[in-house]
Amino acid sequence: MLNAWRFSFPALKGGEINLAAFANKPILISNTASFCGFASQLEGLEQLATRYGPRGLVVIGVPSGDFGGQEANTSEEIMHQAEQGHGTRFPLTTKQRVKGEEAHPFFKWAAIQKPNDLPRWNFHKYLIGRDGQIAAVFGTMTNPNDTKVIAAIAKELG
């Protein structure tokens, strides 16, 4: 059965973010947008990375302009907004499509796995379990520090 380990993303700072490198670790993947009203969730994602990273959680942000064109146009602008504006230190990919025919292959796979839980706006979060499958999905309105997110991460960390 296909799992998330087969996907990779171009990293915002160069190179690749290969999900197979994080096999057997939970990964929280969120589409992000620097100029979205929910951009403060970048800080919440950073808090999760800081709090649970030492126990194995990997947080990855996927900048996207798919919803309202609310992401910066260049990698430099995206990096500046994330790092300077929100203190983001977790890995970010280059700007990607997360919906439709042009979506990154990871998001196409996720849409097949969870057809009722598609990104409908920025900051849609997929928790990938230690087995590489989608363990939980959280929509935009669920803050990264919500008890449901924390409980799902704790379950995956064991």
Secondary structure in CASP SS format (residue, H / E / C, confidence):
PFRMAT SS
TARGET T0000
AUTHOR 0000-0000-0000
METHOD secondary structure of the structure
MODEL  1
M C 1.00
L C 1.00
N C 1.00
A H 1.00
W H 1.00
R H 1.00
F C 1.00
S E 1.00
F E 1.00
P E 1.00
A E 1.00
L C 1.00
K C 1.00
G C 1.00
G C 1.00
E E 1.00
I E 1.00
N E 1.00
L H 1.00
A H 1.00
A H 1.00
F H 1.00
A C 1.00
N C 1.00
K C 1.00
P C 1.00
I E 1.00
L E 1.00
I E 1.00
S E 1.00
N E 1.00
T E 1.00
A C 1.00
S C 1.00
F C 1.00
C C 1.00
G C 1.00
F C 1.00
A C 1.00
S C 1.00
Q H 1.00
L H 1.00
E H 1.00
G H 1.00
L H 1.00
E H 1.00
Q H 1.00
L H 1.00
A H 1.00
T H 1.00
R H 1.00
Y H 1.00
G H 1.00
P H 1.00
R H 1.00
G C 1.00
L C 1.00
V E 1.00
V E 1.00
I E 1.00
G E 1.00
V E 1.00
P E 1.00
S C 1.00
G C 1.00
D C 1.00
F C 1.00
G C 1.00
G C 1.00
Q C 1.00
E C 1.00
A C 1.00
N C 1.00
T C 1.00
S H 1.00
E H 1.00
E H 1.00
I H 1.00
M H 1.00
H H 1.00
Q H 1.00
A H 1.00
E H 1.00
Q H 1.00
G H 1.00
H H 1.00
G C 1.00
T C 1.00
R C 1.00
F C 1.00
P C 1.00
L E 1.00
T E 1.00
T C 1.00
K C 1.00
Q C 1.00
R C 1.00
V C 1.00
K C 1.00
G C 1.00
E C 1.00
E C 1.00
A C 1.00
H C 1.00
P H 1.00
F H 1.00
F H 1.00
K H 1.00
W H 1.00
A H 1.00
A H 1.00
I H 1.00
Q H 1.00
K C 1.00
P C 1.00
N C 1.00
D C 1.00
L C 1.00
P C 1.00
R C 1.00
W C 1.00
N C 1.00
F C 1.00
H C 1.00
K E 1.00
Y E 1.00
L E 1.00
I E 1.00
G C 1.00
R C 1.00
D C 1.00
G C 1.00
Q C 1.00
I E 1.00
A E 1.00
A E 1.00
V E 1.00
F E 1.00
G C 1.00
T C 1.00
M C 1.00
T C 1.00
N C 1.00
P C 1.00
N C 1.00
D C 1.00
T H 1.00
K H 1.00
V H 1.00
I H 1.00
A H 1.00
A H 1.00
I H 1.00
A H 1.00
K H 1.00
E H 1.00
L H 1.00
G C 1.00
END
